[in-house]
Amino acid sequence: MSAAADAGIVVVGASLAGLRGAEALRRNGYAGRLTLIGDEPHRPYDRPPLSKHVLSGELALDATELPLLVALDADWRLGHAAVGLDRVARTIRLADGAVLAYDRLLITTGAQARPWPAASGGALANIFTLRGRDDAAHLRAALARGPRRVLIVGAGLIGCEAASCCRDLGLPVTLLDPNPTPLARSLGTWIGGMIAECLKDSGVAFHPSARVLRFEGDASGRVVRADLADGRTIEADLVIVALGATRATDWLRDAGLMADAGGVTCDGACRVLAADGTTCPDIYAAGDVARWPNPLYGGRLVSVEHWGNAVAQGAHAARNMVAPAEDQHGYDHLPAFWSSQFGINIKAVGLSEGADSVAIVQGSRASRRFLAVYGRAGRSIAAVSFDQARWLPAYAEAIMAGSPYPPIRDASDQGRFATREPGFPPPRAASHADEARHV
């Protein structure tokens, strides 16, 4: 037996997807050696509470640790990131110099917060990102010191949740975004405009269509203001940068895989593709880092940063890892996410990207309690509810079935409705750095 075979299965990424994948390996009968590698010193933990309950102080950091659902009997290598992969030798190099062999590999390294460039003030003190447990701990401690003005750059889910939390703590907050409304790229400006109303009602100073050029600091190196592209300046002694994430793929730079800042490309069975487009039968990927052709959306390559996908795809990849080559199951998944902000529970299913129409089919926008459905070319592709999730499962089923838009009419609590354009901002011009590349 080869040394690689003796090494068993290695999971790189001690994340939600990695943990649930490892558990699925055991449930599917894998009894060999199992190793989990994580760049953080912590056991896998739940990320959604970080921008909600942890920042507010309602939940202790230790309470976010994920429970073990299966006895893993695994070797944990925590606190040392993977920095290289040799597919020929079947080895993984760690930051501490260790080299680990593998027979099969599951990549679940997830994503990392997009930092502010150091050249334009990103290295100043009191500028934070929020992605991991340590980020939440440092930011929570800084917020507890009572900053005079918090500035949040980016009005996506994390930015809006952080703004809501800061207001709950009684802190003055300014929120900037380059788009006309919060969540404009995921929900459109018509629905996103309702979030803007919530921001205003809660006392958040929201500046739409605003771009930060640089941050300025004082003599001690602490941030004091932001310089905007339109010439304005905004004072701040604490900044949260919430500008999305890049996939954690740097360690694969010389591995000859189809991987870049947008993710690791897989086939429909979660097997990673080499740079030449061929399948790597011994390497799989799951969770935020994976990019795969989703049959629910015409085989379009998608990557999904949602809790439910991490759980489902981790388990699906694990099942295929221990199955014969002729018994590889394709992975189809309807993305879903939820958010709690400004007293509203938001739940969504599907991918709204490319939608050409939206309709509120339950409730009303004025009441801030509604369910809206997105359509594209006459088909339902996504739905979102604001404190009105009763019918959301039914719409999820209709979306998966490819039902016409809108799929449900004449429901018992449904009034008249009209469709309109969602108001998505035009696509951003791709920079050279954003272009997909093989590494």
Stockholm file with secondary structure:
# STOCKHOLM 1.0

chainA/1-439         MSAAADAGIVVVGASLAGLRGAEALRRNGYAGRLTLIGDEPHRPYDRPPLSKHVLSGELALDATELPLLVALDADWRLGHAAVGLDRVARTIRLADGAVLAYDRLLITTGAQARPWPAASGGALANIFTLRGRDDAAHLRAALARGPRRVLIVGAGLIGCEAASCCRDLGLPVTLLDPNPTPLARSLGTWIGGMIAECLKDSGVAFHPSARVLRFEGDASGRVVRADLADGRTIEADLVIVALGATRATDWLRDAGLMADAGGVTCDGACRVLAADGTTCPDIYAAGDVARWPNPLYGGRLVSVEHWGNAVAQGAHAARNMVAPAEDQHGYDHLPAFWSSQFGINIKAVGLSEGADSVAIVQGSRASRRFLAVYGRAGRSIAAVSFDQARWLPAYAEAIMAGSPYPPIRDASDQGRFATREPGFPPPRAASHADEARHV
#=GR chainA/1-439 SS CCHHHHHCEEEECCSHHHHHHHHHHHHTTCCSCEEEEESSSSCCBCSGGGGTHHHHTSSCGGGGBCCCSSCCCCEEEESCCEEEEETTTTEEEETTSCEEECSEEEECCCEEECCCCGGGTTTSBTEECCSSHHHHHHHHHHHHTCCSCEEEECCSHHHHHHHHHHHHTTCCEEEECSSSSTTHHHHCHHHHHHHHHHHHHHTCEEETTCCEEEEEECTTSBEEEEEETTSCEEECSEEEECCCEEESCGGGTTTTBSEETTEEEBCTTSEEEBTTSCEEEEEEECGGGEEEEEGGGTTEEECCCCHHHHHHHHHHHHHHHTSCGGGCCCCCCCCEEEEEETTEEEEEEECCTTCCEEEEEEEETTTTEEEEEEEETTEEEEEEEESCCTTHHHHHHHHHTTCBSSCCCSCTTCCCCCEECCCCCCCCCCCGGGSCCCC
#=GC SS_cons         CCHHHHHCEEEECCSHHHHHHHHHHHHTTCCSCEEEEESSSSCCBCSGGGGTHHHHTSSCGGGGBCCCSSCCCCEEEESCCEEEEETTTTEEEETTSCEEECSEEEECCCEEECCCCGGGTTTSBTEECCSSHHHHHHHHHHHHTCCSCEEEECCSHHHHHHHHHHHHTTCCEEEECSSSSTTHHHHCHHHHHHHHHHHHHHTCEEETTCCEEEEEECTTSBEEEEEETTSCEEECSEEEECCCEEESCGGGTTTTBSEETTEEEBCTTSEEEBTTSCEEEEEEECGGGEEEEEGGGTTEEECCCCHHHHHHHHHHHHHHHTSCGGGCCCCCCCCEEEEEETTEEEEEEECCTTCCEEEEEEEETTTTEEEEEEEETTEEEEEEEESCCTTHHHHHHHHHTTCBSSCCCSCTTCCCCCEECCCCCCCCCCCGGGSCCCC
//
